[in-house]
Amino acid sequence: MDQTLHWANPVGGYAMRDSDMNPDKNTYCGPIPIITHVHGLNSWAHSDGWTESWYLPKANNIDPTYAKIGSKYEYFRREYEKQFGNSQG
């Protein structure tokens, strides 16, 4: 991954989780952040796959210093719950 672009940056911890300023110049080898976005899909904002609403897979071997969710993840999760009730994630 080109870490100089604005991207989901788990390595940056919560302070730099949505950043183009990753101080770690080592090659990022995962875990791969997840965000689903379909171009042209007519959907609610909470389901549109915003860049900052990424999350990491649930795994036991993720470095505890990594951010596990993007800065907008909780906001859009709450918006979904307002409309549809409790979510699974």
VOPAGU-2260 file (C-alpha; in pm, 1 decimal, decimal comma):
REM VOPAGU-2260
SITE   aa  ch    i         X         Y         Z
SITE  MET   A    0       0,0       0,0       0,0
SITE  ASP   A    1     115,4     351,0     -73,7
SITE  GLN   A    2     121,0     493,9     277,0
SITE  THR   A    3     169,8     850,3     152,6
SITE  LEU   A    4    -194,5     865,0      36,8
SITE  HIS   A    5    -492,8     935,2     260,9
SITE  TRP   A    6    -579,7     586,1     375,6
SITE  ALA   A    7    -703,6     370,5     660,4
SITE  ASN   A    8    -393,6     370,9     877,8
SITE  PRO   A    9    -421,0     114,0    1160,6
SITE  VAL   A   10     -48,3     147,2    1235,9
SITE  GLY   A   11     -96,8     514,7    1326,9
SITE  GLY   A   12    -307,8     420,9    1628,5
SITE  TYR   A   13    -619,0     619,8    1704,1
SITE  ALA   A   14    -441,3     956,7    1677,0
SITE  MET   A   15    -344,0     904,8    1309,9
SITE  ARG   A   16    -589,2     637,5    1197,2
SITE  ASP   A   17    -719,3     827,0     891,7
SITE  SER   A   18    -396,2     979,2     777,2
SITE  ASP   A   19    -162,2    1049,0     492,0
SITE  MET   A   20     117,0    1117,3     737,4
SITE  ASN   A   21     224,5     765,9     836,5
SITE  PRO   A   22     565,6     799,2    1005,4
SITE  ASP   A   23     628,7     426,2     961,0
SITE  LYS   A   24     799,0     388,6     621,9
SITE  ASN   A   25     807,6       7,7     642,6
SITE  THR   A   26     585,4    -178,6     399,8
SITE  TYR   A   27     241,1    -234,3     549,8
SITE  CYS   A   28     155,1    -603,9     537,5
SITE  GLY   A   29    -180,3    -608,8     710,3
SITE  PRO   A   30    -427,2    -667,2     847,1
SITE  ILE   A   31    -616,5    -513,3     557,1
SITE  PRO   A   32    -877,0    -251,5     657,3
SITE  ILE   A   33   -1228,6    -325,9     531,4
SITE  ILE   A   34   -1470,9     -76,2     380,6
SITE  THR   A   35   -1734,1    -156,3     121,2
SITE  HIS   A   36   -1844,7     107,5    -126,8
SITE  VAL   A   37   -2039,6      53,1    -447,7
SITE  HIS   A   38   -2014,8     332,9    -702,5
SITE  GLY   A   39   -2354,4     433,2    -836,5
SITE  LEU   A   40   -2549,7     265,7    -556,2
SITE  ASN   A   41   -2832,0     475,0    -412,9
SITE  SER   A   42   -2797,9     418,6     -37,9
SITE  TRP   A   43   -2824,7     589,4     298,5
SITE  ALA   A   44   -2513,1     771,9     417,3
SITE  HIS   A   45   -2451,3     518,1     695,6
SITE  SER   A   46   -2429,0     239,5     437,7
SITE  ASP   A   47   -2228,2     419,5     170,9
SITE  GLY   A   48   -1876,9     309,6     267,4
SITE  TRP   A   49   -1717,9     636,7     374,8
SITE  THR   A   50   -1338,8     640,4     363,9
SITE  GLU   A   51   -1306,3     700,8     738,2
SITE  SER   A   52   -1558,5     432,5     840,9
SITE  TRP   A   53   -1320,0     138,9     788,1
SITE  TYR   A   54   -1263,8    -143,7    1033,2
SITE  LEU   A   55   -1017,4    -426,9    1078,6
SITE  PRO   A   56   -1120,4    -791,8    1069,7
SITE  LYS   A   57   -1183,5    -958,4    1404,2
SITE  ALA   A   58    -861,8   -1146,1    1467,6
SITE  ASN   A   59    -655,8   -1241,0    1771,4
SITE  ASN   A   60    -317,4   -1147,6    1626,4
SITE  ILE   A   61    -363,6    -773,4    1560,6
SITE  ASP   A   62    -105,3    -550,6    1726,4
SITE  PRO   A   63    -274,7    -385,2    2027,9
SITE  THR   A   64    -131,9     -44,4    1930,9
SITE  TYR   A   65    -318,1     -47,4    1596,2
SITE  ALA   A   66    -643,1     144,1    1553,5
SITE  LYS   A   67    -920,3    -105,7    1484,4
SITE  ILE   A   68   -1179,1     135,7    1340,1
SITE  GLY   A   69   -1175,5     457,0    1138,3
SITE  SER   A   70   -1271,7     793,2    1286,3
SITE  LYS   A   71   -1624,4     784,0    1135,7
SITE  TYR   A   72   -1702,6     416,6    1207,5
SITE  GLU   A   73   -1889,6     473,8    1536,3
SITE  TYR   A   74   -2082,6     771,0    1398,7
SITE  PHE   A   75   -2218,9     572,8    1103,9
SITE  ARG   A   76   -2282,3     265,3    1322,2
SITE  ARG   A   77   -2501,6     480,4    1550,5
SITE  GLU   A   78   -2681,7     629,6    1249,5
SITE  TYR   A   79   -2758,4     277,9    1125,0
SITE  GLU   A   80   -2887,6     174,4    1467,7
SITE  LYS   A   81   -3118,4     478,9    1482,8
SITE  GLN   A   82   -3281,9     364,2    1161,7
SITE  PHE   A   83   -3272,7     -15,3    1192,4
SITE  GLY   A   84   -3206,4    -100,5    1557,6
SITE  ASN   A   85   -2907,1    -279,9    1708,1
SITE  SER   A   86   -2633,7    -386,6    1466,4
SITE  GLN   A   87   -2415,7    -697,3    1474,8
SITE  GLY   A   88   -2082,4    -513,3    1460,6
